[in-house]
Amino acid sequence: MRPLSPGEQSQVDSLNEIRECDALEVDFFERGDLLEGLTENPEIFSFLGRFKNVNLGASLRECNIRVTEISCRWRTAEGEPEVGGEFRLGDLYEAILNPAPQFAEGTVSPGDLEIYQQLRVIDFPQHAGTGNFCAIRLQEHVDPLEMWYYDMRLSTAPGYESDLIKMELTYCEYLEAVVLTKGVFGWQYLFTDISLRGQVFSETVARLRRMIEVFPTLFPNHDYSSLAARLEARL
């Protein structure tokens, strides 16, 4: 069996941090098998017409999580400040070969249709039942590739007509943020250009505040000052 890459080791260590934390209860977790195959030779995608001019090279390969799945659904134990989260990650190149997210006809605005068709889901908290997901956008001649977040509540917020929002980080930075946030529900909004004021995001803000309050104690090897600054910048 091949050794874990630094990025894979970070995800495994983070999963173990969650599982070994007495203040958290784990409802579900999965640490899948290591993969080889296409992850070792991403250049092969250049031979597929729809990926010919999409940058899928060295930087993505270096941080890619080459596993069938690494995931966790967790929540704080009784008596602790209420926080919960979930993540579900896997091999990037396997995700790229999957279809774009599918929606019922007429439920996606024409302006968003092109974006949806270019998205491939890389993080989907399936046990939460929210339908939210994060995806990488496969655009030609774009480097680095964009990350987008889907939340069906977003279009109900003042000033927003779409349920999609672009994130201000790369795929590799997304993986690093999962290690830091442990998949706390709504953490993705910290990396967007959005105001979290108002009733629509009140629960999200409360949850993120509790994360910033308790995580430095639960996970003292991580620095949460940057997340605190990001939250305050959006209030």
PyRosetta script that sets phi, psi and omega in degrees:
from pyrosetta import init, pose_from_sequence

init()
pose = pose_from_sequence("MRPLSPGEQSQVDSLNEIRECDALEVDFFERGDLLEGLTENPEIFSFLGRFKNVNLGASLRECNIRVTEISCRWRTAEGEPEVGGEFRLGDLYEAILNPAPQFAEGTVSPGDLEIYQQLRVIDFPQHAGTGNFCAIRLQEHVDPLEMWYYDMRLSTAPGYESDLIKMELTYCEYLEAVVLTKGVFGWQYLFTDISLRGQVFSETVARLRRMIEVFPTLFPNHDYSSLAARLEARL")
pose.set_psi(1, 135.8)
pose.set_omega(1, -179.0)
pose.set_phi(2, -71.7)
pose.set_psi(2, 155.7)
pose.set_omega(2, 177.8)
pose.set_phi(3, -73.6)
pose.set_psi(3, 156.9)
pose.set_omega(3, 175.5)
pose.set_phi(4, -69.3)
pose.set_psi(4, 142.7)
pose.set_omega(4, 171.8)
pose.set_phi(5, -74.6)
pose.set_psi(5, 165.7)
pose.set_omega(5, 177.3)
pose.set_phi(6, -56.4)
pose.set_psi(6, -40.5)
pose.set_omega(6, 179.6)
pose.set_phi(7, -66.7)
pose.set_psi(7, -41.6)
pose.set_omega(7, 177.5)
pose.set_phi(8, -64.7)
pose.set_psi(8, -40.7)
pose.set_omega(8, 178.9)
pose.set_phi(9, -62.4)
pose.set_psi(9, -38.0)
pose.set_omega(9, 178.2)
pose.set_phi(10, -62.0)
pose.set_psi(10, -41.3)
pose.set_omega(10, 179.3)
pose.set_phi(11, -67.6)
pose.set_psi(11, -41.1)
pose.set_omega(11, 178.3)
pose.set_phi(12, -64.6)
pose.set_psi(12, -43.9)
pose.set_omega(12, 178.5)
pose.set_phi(13, -61.4)
pose.set_psi(13, -40.5)
pose.set_omega(13, 180.0)
pose.set_phi(14, -65.6)
pose.set_psi(14, -42.2)
pose.set_omega(14, 176.2)
pose.set_phi(15, -60.1)
pose.set_psi(15, -42.1)
pose.set_omega(15, 178.7)
pose.set_phi(16, -65.9)
pose.set_psi(16, -35.1)
pose.set_omega(16, 176.8)
pose.set_phi(17, -60.4)
pose.set_psi(17, -41.5)
pose.set_omega(17, 178.7)
pose.set_phi(18, -65.5)
pose.set_psi(18, -48.3)
pose.set_omega(18, -175.5)
pose.set_phi(19, -65.2)
pose.set_psi(19, -31.3)
pose.set_omega(19, -176.1)
pose.set_phi(20, -92.9)
pose.set_psi(20, -0.1)
pose.set_omega(20, -178.2)
pose.set_phi(21, -85.2)
pose.set_psi(21, 119.3)
pose.set_omega(21, -177.4)
pose.set_phi(22, -65.8)
pose.set_psi(22, -23.0)
pose.set_omega(22, -177.6)
pose.set_phi(23, -83.9)
pose.set_psi(23, -3.8)
pose.set_omega(23, -178.8)
pose.set_phi(24, -117.1)
pose.set_psi(24, 148.4)
pose.set_omega(24, 172.7)
pose.set_phi(25, -115.4)
pose.set_psi(25, 128.9)
pose.set_omega(25, -177.8)
pose.set_phi(26, -98.6)
pose.set_psi(26, 119.8)
pose.set_omega(26, 178.4)
pose.set_phi(27, -84.9)
pose.set_psi(27, -30.1)
pose.set_omega(27, -177.1)
pose.set_phi(28, -162.4)
pose.set_psi(28, 141.9)
pose.set_omega(28, 169.7)
pose.set_phi(29, -151.2)
pose.set_psi(29, 156.6)
pose.set_omega(29, 179.0)
pose.set_phi(30, -146.5)
pose.set_psi(30, 129.8)
pose.set_omega(30, 169.9)
pose.set_phi(31, -122.1)
pose.set_psi(31, 101.9)
pose.set_omega(31, -172.2)
pose.set_phi(32, -80.6)
pose.set_psi(32, -168.8)
pose.set_omega(32, -177.3)
pose.set_phi(33, -81.9)
pose.set_psi(33, 152.3)
pose.set_omega(33, 173.4)
pose.set_phi(34, -72.8)
pose.set_psi(34, 147.0)
pose.set_omega(34, -178.4)
pose.set_phi(35, -116.4)
pose.set_psi(35, 158.7)
pose.set_omega(35, 172.7)
pose.set_phi(36, -124.1)
pose.set_psi(36, -114.2)
pose.set_omega(36, 170.4)
pose.set_phi(37, 53.8)
pose.set_psi(37, -128.6)
pose.set_omega(37, -174.0)
pose.set_phi(38, -62.7)
pose.set_psi(38, -24.6)
pose.set_omega(38, -178.9)
pose.set_phi(39, -64.3)
pose.set_psi(39, -23.8)
pose.set_omega(39, 179.3)
pose.set_phi(40, -86.7)
pose.set_psi(40, -17.8)
pose.set_omega(40, -174.9)
pose.set_phi(41, -135.8)
pose.set_psi(41, 63.7)
pose.set_omega(41, -177.4)
pose.set_phi(42, -65.2)
pose.set_psi(42, -17.3)
pose.set_omega(42, 180.0)
pose.set_phi(43, -61.5)
pose.set_psi(43, -20.8)
pose.set_omega(43, -179.7)
pose.set_phi(44, -61.7)
pose.set_psi(44, -23.8)
pose.set_omega(44, -179.8)
pose.set_phi(45, -65.2)
pose.set_psi(45, -23.3)
pose.set_omega(45, -179.8)
pose.set_phi(46, -65.4)
pose.set_psi(46, -17.6)
pose.set_omega(46, 179.1)
pose.set_phi(47, -85.9)
pose.set_psi(47, -8.5)
pose.set_omega(47, 175.6)
pose.set_phi(48, -93.1)
pose.set_psi(48, 123.1)
pose.set_omega(48, -171.2)
pose.set_phi(49, -50.9)
pose.set_psi(49, -42.7)
pose.set_omega(49, -174.7)
pose.set_phi(50, -73.0)
pose.set_psi(50, -11.6)
pose.set_omega(50, 179.0)
pose.set_phi(51, -112.8)
pose.set_psi(51, 6.9)
pose.set_omega(51, -169.6)
pose.set_phi(52, -54.5)
pose.set_psi(52, -43.5)
pose.set_omega(52, -176.5)
pose.set_phi(53, -110.0)
pose.set_psi(53, 21.5)
pose.set_omega(53, 177.9)
pose.set_phi(54, -97.9)
pose.set_psi(54, 129.5)
pose.set_omega(54, -176.6)
pose.set_phi(55, -77.3)
pose.set_psi(55, 105.9)
pose.set_omega(55, -178.7)
pose.set_phi(56, -125.4)
pose.set_psi(56, 32.6)
pose.set_omega(56, -168.7)
pose.set_phi(57, -89.1)
pose.set_psi(57, -140.5)
pose.set_omega(57, -164.3)
pose.set_phi(58, -59.7)
pose.set_psi(58, -44.1)
pose.set_omega(58, -174.6)
pose.set_phi(59, -63.6)
pose.set_psi(59, -38.4)
pose.set_omega(59, 178.1)
pose.set_phi(60, -71.0)
pose.set_psi(60, -39.7)
pose.set_omega(60, -179.7)
pose.set_phi(61, -61.7)
pose.set_psi(61, -38.6)
pose.set_omega(61, -176.3)
pose.set_phi(62, -66.2)
pose.set_psi(62, -34.3)
pose.set_omega(62, -177.9)
pose.set_phi(63, -101.6)
pose.set_psi(63, -4.6)
pose.set_omega(63, -178.0)
pose.set_phi(64, -57.8)
pose.set_psi(64, 142.5)
pose.set_omega(64, 177.6)
pose.set_phi(65, -94.4)
pose.set_psi(65, 99.4)
pose.set_omega(65, -172.8)
pose.set_phi(66, -87.3)
pose.set_psi(66, 65.3)
pose.set_omega(66, 178.0)
pose.set_phi(67, -134.9)
pose.set_psi(67, 156.1)
pose.set_omega(67, 177.3)
pose.set_phi(68, -63.8)
pose.set_psi(68, -36.9)
pose.set_omega(68, 178.4)
pose.set_phi(69, -170.7)
pose.set_psi(69, 139.8)
pose.set_omega(69, 164.7)
pose.set_phi(70, -135.3)
pose.set_psi(70, 119.6)
pose.set_omega(70, -170.3)
pose.set_phi(71, -149.7)
pose.set_psi(71, 162.7)
pose.set_omega(71, 178.4)
pose.set_phi(72, -164.3)
pose.set_psi(72, 137.8)
pose.set_omega(72, 170.9)
pose.set_phi(73, -118.6)
pose.set_psi(73, 122.2)
pose.set_omega(73, -174.0)
pose.set_phi(74, -141.1)
pose.set_psi(74, 167.4)
pose.set_omega(74, 176.3)
pose.set_phi(75, -157.1)
pose.set_psi(75, 159.8)
pose.set_omega(75, 177.5)
pose.set_phi(76, -71.9)
pose.set_psi(76, 149.3)
pose.set_omega(76, 180.0)
pose.set_phi(77, -72.2)
pose.set_psi(77, 163.8)
pose.set_omega(77, 178.7)
pose.set_phi(78, -59.1)
pose.set_psi(78, 134.7)
pose.set_omega(78, -178.8)
pose.set_phi(79, 95.8)
pose.set_psi(79, -12.9)
pose.set_omega(79, 177.7)
pose.set_phi(80, -96.6)
pose.set_psi(80, 156.8)
pose.set_omega(80, 173.4)
pose.set_phi(81, -53.8)
pose.set_psi(81, 133.7)
pose.set_omega(81, -170.8)
pose.set_phi(82, -73.7)
pose.set_psi(82, 114.3)
pose.set_omega(82, 176.1)
pose.set_phi(83, -143.3)
pose.set_psi(83, 146.4)
pose.set_omega(83, 176.7)
pose.set_phi(84, -149.1)
pose.set_psi(84, 163.8)
pose.set_omega(84, 179.7)
pose.set_phi(85, -167.9)
pose.set_psi(85, 171.5)
pose.set_omega(85, 177.9)
pose.set_phi(86, -161.5)
pose.set_psi(86, 143.9)
pose.set_omega(86, 171.1)
pose.set_phi(87, -140.4)
pose.set_psi(87, 156.3)
pose.set_omega(87, 177.3)
pose.set_phi(88, -148.7)
pose.set_psi(88, 101.3)
pose.set_omega(88, -176.6)
pose.set_phi(89, -112.7)
pose.set_psi(89, 160.8)
pose.set_omega(89, 176.4)
pose.set_phi(90, -162.8)
pose.set_psi(90, -165.9)
pose.set_omega(90, -178.2)
pose.set_phi(91, -67.0)
pose.set_psi(91, 127.7)
pose.set_omega(91, -177.7)
pose.set_phi(92, -61.1)
pose.set_psi(92, -44.4)
pose.set_omega(92, -174.2)
pose.set_phi(93, -71.6)
pose.set_psi(93, -28.5)
pose.set_omega(93, 171.3)
pose.set_phi(94, -66.7)
pose.set_psi(94, -41.3)
pose.set_omega(94, 179.9)
pose.set_phi(95, -64.0)
pose.set_psi(95, -36.9)
pose.set_omega(95, -178.7)
pose.set_phi(96, -63.5)
pose.set_psi(96, -31.0)
pose.set_omega(96, -179.9)
pose.set_phi(97, -78.6)
pose.set_psi(97, -11.1)
pose.set_omega(97, 177.7)
pose.set_phi(98, -75.5)
pose.set_psi(98, 160.8)
pose.set_omega(98, 176.6)
pose.set_phi(99, -67.4)
pose.set_psi(99, 162.4)
pose.set_omega(99, 172.1)
pose.set_phi(100, -66.6)
pose.set_psi(100, 158.3)
pose.set_omega(100, 176.8)
pose.set_phi(101, -55.0)
pose.set_psi(101, 139.0)
pose.set_omega(101, -177.1)
pose.set_phi(102, -105.4)
pose.set_psi(102, 135.0)
pose.set_omega(102, 178.5)
pose.set_phi(103, -133.0)
pose.set_psi(103, 153.6)
pose.set_omega(103, 178.6)
pose.set_phi(104, -63.1)
pose.set_psi(104, 145.9)
pose.set_omega(104, -178.9)
pose.set_phi(105, -57.6)
pose.set_psi(105, 132.9)
pose.set_omega(105, 178.2)
pose.set_phi(106, 89.4)
pose.set_psi(106, -5.6)
pose.set_omega(106, -178.6)
pose.set_phi(107, -93.8)
pose.set_psi(107, -9.0)
pose.set_omega(107, 179.5)
pose.set_phi(108, -113.4)
pose.set_psi(108, 130.4)
pose.set_omega(108, -179.0)
pose.set_phi(109, -67.4)
pose.set_psi(109, 148.8)
pose.set_omega(109, 179.0)
pose.set_phi(110, -56.8)
pose.set_psi(110, -33.1)
pose.set_omega(110, -179.7)
pose.set_phi(111, -67.3)
pose.set_psi(111, -27.8)
pose.set_omega(111, -179.4)
pose.set_phi(112, -92.4)
pose.set_psi(112, -14.4)
pose.set_omega(112, -171.1)
pose.set_phi(113, -58.2)
pose.set_psi(113, -44.6)
pose.set_omega(113, -179.6)
pose.set_phi(114, -61.7)
pose.set_psi(114, -40.6)
pose.set_omega(114, 179.5)
pose.set_phi(115, -63.2)
pose.set_psi(115, -48.2)
pose.set_omega(115, -179.6)
pose.set_phi(116, -56.8)
pose.set_psi(116, -40.8)
pose.set_omega(116, -177.7)
pose.set_phi(117, -66.3)
pose.set_psi(117, -22.5)
pose.set_omega(117, -179.7)
pose.set_phi(118, -94.2)
pose.set_psi(118, -4.4)
pose.set_omega(118, -176.1)
pose.set_phi(119, -86.6)
pose.set_psi(119, 145.1)
pose.set_omega(119, 170.7)
pose.set_phi(120, -132.8)
pose.set_psi(120, 124.2)
pose.set_omega(120, -173.1)
pose.set_phi(121, -69.8)
pose.set_psi(121, 130.0)
pose.set_omega(121, 178.6)
pose.set_phi(122, -118.8)
pose.set_psi(122, -10.8)
pose.set_omega(122, 179.2)
pose.set_phi(123, -150.5)
pose.set_psi(123, 115.4)
pose.set_omega(123, -175.7)
pose.set_phi(124, -138.3)
pose.set_psi(124, 104.8)
pose.set_omega(124, 179.6)
pose.set_phi(125, -74.9)
pose.set_psi(125, 82.1)
pose.set_omega(125, -170.7)
pose.set_phi(126, -67.0)
pose.set_psi(126, -30.4)
pose.set_omega(126, -176.9)
pose.set_phi(127, -77.7)
pose.set_psi(127, -20.7)
pose.set_omega(127, -179.4)
pose.set_phi(128, -71.4)
pose.set_psi(128, -28.8)
pose.set_omega(128, 178.2)
pose.set_phi(129, 74.2)
pose.set_psi(129, 15.9)
pose.set_omega(129, -178.9)
pose.set_phi(130, -84.5)
pose.set_psi(130, -23.8)
pose.set_omega(130, -175.5)
pose.set_phi(131, 84.1)
pose.set_psi(131, -5.2)
pose.set_omega(131, 179.5)
pose.set_phi(132, -68.5)
pose.set_psi(132, 151.9)
pose.set_omega(132, 175.1)
pose.set_phi(133, -158.1)
pose.set_psi(133, 161.8)
pose.set_omega(133, 171.9)
pose.set_phi(134, -117.0)
pose.set_psi(134, 143.3)
pose.set_omega(134, -174.9)
pose.set_phi(135, -141.9)
pose.set_psi(135, 155.8)
pose.set_omega(135, 173.6)
pose.set_phi(136, -98.1)
pose.set_psi(136, 141.4)
pose.set_omega(136, -176.9)
pose.set_phi(137, -100.8)
pose.set_psi(137, 122.2)
pose.set_omega(137, -175.7)
pose.set_phi(138, -92.3)
pose.set_psi(138, 80.3)
pose.set_omega(138, 177.4)
pose.set_phi(139, -99.3)
pose.set_psi(139, 144.6)
pose.set_omega(139, 176.2)
pose.set_phi(140, -74.2)
pose.set_psi(140, 142.9)
pose.set_omega(140, 173.9)
pose.set_phi(141, 58.5)
pose.set_psi(141, 32.9)
pose.set_omega(141, 176.2)
pose.set_phi(142, -118.9)
pose.set_psi(142, 129.3)
pose.set_omega(142, -178.4)
pose.set_phi(143, -146.3)
pose.set_psi(143, 117.7)
pose.set_omega(143, 0.4)
pose.set_phi(144, -79.7)
pose.set_psi(144, 162.4)
pose.set_omega(144, 177.6)
pose.set_phi(145, -66.6)
pose.set_psi(145, 146.0)
pose.set_omega(145, -176.6)
pose.set_phi(146, -78.9)
pose.set_psi(146, 152.9)
pose.set_omega(146, 173.1)
pose.set_phi(147, -112.8)
pose.set_psi(147, 135.8)
pose.set_omega(147, -178.6)
pose.set_phi(148, -128.7)
pose.set_psi(148, 148.0)
pose.set_omega(148, -179.2)
pose.set_phi(149, -118.1)
pose.set_psi(149, 135.5)
pose.set_omega(149, 178.6)
pose.set_phi(150, -111.7)
pose.set_psi(150, 129.0)
pose.set_omega(150, 178.0)
pose.set_phi(151, -146.8)
pose.set_psi(151, 115.8)
pose.set_omega(151, -175.0)
pose.set_phi(152, -64.6)
pose.set_psi(152, -13.5)
pose.set_omega(152, 177.0)
pose.set_phi(153, -80.8)
pose.set_psi(153, -18.4)
pose.set_omega(153, -170.0)
pose.set_phi(154, -60.3)
pose.set_psi(154, -38.9)
pose.set_omega(154, -177.7)
pose.set_phi(155, -69.2)
pose.set_psi(155, -10.3)
pose.set_omega(155, 176.5)
pose.set_phi(156, -89.5)
pose.set_psi(156, -8.2)
pose.set_omega(156, 178.7)
pose.set_phi(157, -79.1)
pose.set_psi(157, 142.7)
pose.set_omega(157, 179.8)
pose.set_phi(158, -56.4)
pose.set_psi(158, 130.8)
pose.set_omega(158, 177.0)
pose.set_phi(159, 89.8)
pose.set_psi(159, 0.3)
pose.set_omega(159, -178.5)
pose.set_phi(160, -123.3)
pose.set_psi(160, 129.9)
pose.set_omega(160, 178.7)
pose.set_phi(161, -110.5)
pose.set_psi(161, -7.2)
pose.set_omega(161, -177.2)
pose.set_phi(162, -115.0)
pose.set_psi(162, 155.4)
pose.set_omega(162, 174.4)
pose.set_phi(163, -95.0)
pose.set_psi(163, 5.1)
pose.set_omega(163, 178.7)
pose.set_phi(164, -108.5)
pose.set_psi(164, 143.1)
pose.set_omega(164, 174.8)
pose.set_phi(165, -143.4)
pose.set_psi(165, 137.1)
pose.set_omega(165, -179.7)
pose.set_phi(166, -76.4)
pose.set_psi(166, 139.2)
pose.set_omega(166, 179.0)
pose.set_phi(167, -96.5)
pose.set_psi(167, 152.5)
pose.set_omega(167, -177.2)
pose.set_phi(168, -99.4)
pose.set_psi(168, 53.6)
pose.set_omega(168, 174.6)
pose.set_phi(169, -156.8)
pose.set_psi(169, 165.9)
pose.set_omega(169, 178.6)
pose.set_phi(170, -92.5)
pose.set_psi(170, 173.7)
pose.set_omega(170, 176.6)
pose.set_phi(171, -59.1)
pose.set_psi(171, -45.0)
pose.set_omega(171, 179.9)
pose.set_phi(172, -63.6)
pose.set_psi(172, -39.8)
pose.set_omega(172, 178.0)
pose.set_phi(173, -68.9)
pose.set_psi(173, -31.1)
pose.set_omega(173, 176.2)
pose.set_phi(174, -61.2)
pose.set_psi(174, -46.2)
pose.set_omega(174, 179.9)
pose.set_phi(175, -61.0)
pose.set_psi(175, -40.0)
pose.set_omega(175, 177.6)
pose.set_phi(176, -63.7)
pose.set_psi(176, -37.7)
pose.set_omega(176, -179.7)
pose.set_phi(177, -69.1)
pose.set_psi(177, -32.3)
pose.set_omega(177, 176.1)
pose.set_phi(178, -63.2)
pose.set_psi(178, -41.5)
pose.set_omega(178, 177.0)
pose.set_phi(179, -59.2)
pose.set_psi(179, -40.0)
pose.set_omega(179, -177.6)
pose.set_phi(180, -74.4)
pose.set_psi(180, -45.9)
pose.set_omega(180, -174.1)
pose.set_phi(181, -88.7)
pose.set_psi(181, -16.0)
pose.set_omega(181, -176.5)
pose.set_phi(182, 60.7)
pose.set_psi(182, 20.6)
pose.set_omega(182, 178.2)
pose.set_phi(183, 78.8)
pose.set_psi(183, 22.2)
pose.set_omega(183, 176.9)
pose.set_phi(184, -50.0)
pose.set_psi(184, 131.8)
pose.set_omega(184, -176.3)
pose.set_phi(185, -58.2)
pose.set_psi(185, 124.8)
pose.set_omega(185, 177.6)
pose.set_phi(186, 91.6)
pose.set_psi(186, 1.2)
pose.set_omega(186, -177.8)
pose.set_phi(187, -59.8)
pose.set_psi(187, -27.6)
pose.set_omega(187, -177.0)
pose.set_phi(188, -59.1)
pose.set_psi(188, -28.6)
pose.set_omega(188, -179.5)
pose.set_phi(189, -65.8)
pose.set_psi(189, -20.6)
pose.set_omega(189, 176.9)
pose.set_phi(190, -66.2)
pose.set_psi(190, -19.3)
pose.set_omega(190, -178.2)
pose.set_phi(191, -113.4)
pose.set_psi(191, 36.7)
pose.set_omega(191, 175.4)
pose.set_phi(192, -131.8)
pose.set_psi(192, 164.4)
pose.set_omega(192, 176.7)
pose.set_phi(193, -93.9)
pose.set_psi(193, 81.5)
pose.set_omega(193, -174.2)
pose.set_phi(194, -147.0)
pose.set_psi(194, 150.2)
pose.set_omega(194, 171.1)
pose.set_phi(195, -91.6)
pose.set_psi(195, 130.6)
pose.set_omega(195, 178.9)
pose.set_phi(196, -98.4)
pose.set_psi(196, 15.3)
pose.set_omega(196, 175.7)
pose.set_phi(197, -73.0)
pose.set_psi(197, 154.9)
pose.set_omega(197, 175.2)
pose.set_phi(198, 102.6)
pose.set_psi(198, 166.5)
pose.set_omega(198, -173.1)
pose.set_phi(199, -65.7)
pose.set_psi(199, -34.0)
pose.set_omega(199, -176.2)
pose.set_phi(200, -56.7)
pose.set_psi(200, -38.1)
pose.set_omega(200, -174.6)
pose.set_phi(201, -106.6)
pose.set_psi(201, 13.9)
pose.set_omega(201, -175.0)
pose.set_phi(202, -61.3)
pose.set_psi(202, -43.0)
pose.set_omega(202, 179.4)
pose.set_phi(203, -68.1)
pose.set_psi(203, -38.2)
pose.set_omega(203, 178.3)
pose.set_phi(204, -62.1)
pose.set_psi(204, -46.0)
pose.set_omega(204, -179.9)
pose.set_phi(205, -62.9)
pose.set_psi(205, -44.6)
pose.set_omega(205, 179.7)
pose.set_phi(206, -60.1)
pose.set_psi(206, -41.2)
pose.set_omega(206, 179.8)
pose.set_phi(207, -66.1)
pose.set_psi(207, -42.4)
pose.set_omega(207, -179.7)
pose.set_phi(208, -67.6)
pose.set_psi(208, -36.2)
pose.set_omega(208, 175.9)
pose.set_phi(209, -62.7)
pose.set_psi(209, -42.6)
pose.set_omega(209, 179.2)
pose.set_phi(210, -66.1)
pose.set_psi(210, -37.5)
pose.set_omega(210, 176.2)
pose.set_phi(211, -58.4)
pose.set_psi(211, -48.4)
pose.set_omega(211, -178.5)
pose.set_phi(212, -66.4)
pose.set_psi(212, -27.5)
pose.set_omega(212, 178.7)
pose.set_phi(213, -74.3)
pose.set_psi(213, -45.6)
pose.set_omega(213, -170.3)
pose.set_phi(214, -99.0)
pose.set_psi(214, -26.1)
pose.set_omega(214, -175.0)
pose.set_phi(215, -62.8)
pose.set_psi(215, -38.0)
pose.set_omega(215, 178.7)
pose.set_phi(216, -58.2)
pose.set_psi(216, -28.8)
pose.set_omega(216, 176.7)
pose.set_phi(217, -81.9)
pose.set_psi(217, -41.2)
pose.set_omega(217, -178.3)
pose.set_phi(218, -71.0)
pose.set_psi(218, -36.1)
pose.set_omega(218, -176.3)
pose.set_phi(219, -130.0)
pose.set_psi(219, 71.3)
pose.set_omega(219, -172.2)
pose.set_phi(220, -66.3)
pose.set_psi(220, -12.2)
pose.set_omega(220, 178.6)
pose.set_phi(221, -80.3)
pose.set_psi(221, -2.3)
pose.set_omega(221, -179.4)
pose.set_phi(222, -115.6)
pose.set_psi(222, 149.2)
pose.set_omega(222, 179.9)
pose.set_phi(223, -103.2)
pose.set_psi(223, 118.3)
pose.set_omega(223, -176.3)
pose.set_phi(224, -104.0)
pose.set_psi(224, 9.8)
pose.set_omega(224, -178.8)
pose.set_phi(225, -64.5)
pose.set_psi(225, -35.0)
pose.set_omega(225, -179.3)
pose.set_phi(226, -67.4)
pose.set_psi(226, -36.2)
pose.set_omega(226, 178.3)
pose.set_phi(227, -69.9)
pose.set_psi(227, -38.3)
pose.set_omega(227, 177.1)
pose.set_phi(228, -60.9)
pose.set_psi(228, -42.3)
pose.set_omega(228, 179.2)
pose.set_phi(229, -65.8)
pose.set_psi(229, -39.0)
pose.set_omega(229, 179.0)
pose.set_phi(230, -65.3)
pose.set_psi(230, -39.8)
pose.set_omega(230, 179.3)
pose.set_phi(231, -65.2)
pose.set_psi(231, -47.2)
pose.set_omega(231, -179.4)
pose.set_phi(232, -62.1)
pose.set_psi(232, -31.5)
pose.set_omega(232, 179.4)
pose.set_phi(233, -68.4)
pose.set_psi(233, -17.3)
pose.set_omega(233, -177.6)
pose.set_phi(234, -106.0)
pose.set_psi(234, 9.7)
pose.set_omega(234, 179.5)
pose.set_phi(235, -110.9)
pose.dump_pdb("model.pdb")
